Amino acid sequence: MWNIPNTLTTFRLLLIPVFAVIFYLPYSWAFFAAAFIFWLASVTDILDGYLARKLEQSTPFGAFLDPVADKVMVSVALVVLATHYQNMFMTIATIVIISREIVISALREWMAEQGKRGHVAVSWMGKFKTAAQMLAIIGLIWQFAPWMVMLSYALLAIATLLTVVSMVQYFYAARTELVKS
């Protein structure tokens, strides 16, 4: 159970409260440090999946913990950013993204119970959404310059749009099972 990928995933979970505390520190370097921690957590997300496949160290525990760590990490960051920026766009994007993660997690669990988990497997659109989302969050945390914040808002808009489109795709893929119920 405690292989390299699972250790990286656990490390990512441990970084979440560290990120939140550092974000709120009253120092000039706090936003950069918080962005770096979020970036590091994002890199471990990519690395743990790659290593699990490459080293053939996939485990049921890792399959459970990895998406949980991802969703908690992104949710905490979005909530922190929504409270920091306090504007309608950030709040709506946060609500849409977090709600979609909860709904799709429930859909995947339900489809797995139906023996149809493959119908709602992660798609390439989901990967693009995640990339845009992670880059947007890092930029919004760091706040290095106004152009970075504006670019990050644009990436967050793209991520939010892809969030909705991918959710519709997942429900479309599950439609026959949903209609049977």
Secondary structure by P-SEA (a helix, b strand, c coil): cccaaaaaaaaaaaaaaaaaaaaaccccaaaaaaaaaaaaaaaaaaaaaaaaaaaccccaaaaaaaaaaaaaaaaaaaaaaaaaaccaaaaaaaaaaaaaaaaaaaaaaaaaaacccccccccaaaaaaaaaaaaaaaaaaacccaaaaaaaaaaaaaaaaaaaaaaaaaaaaaaaaaaac
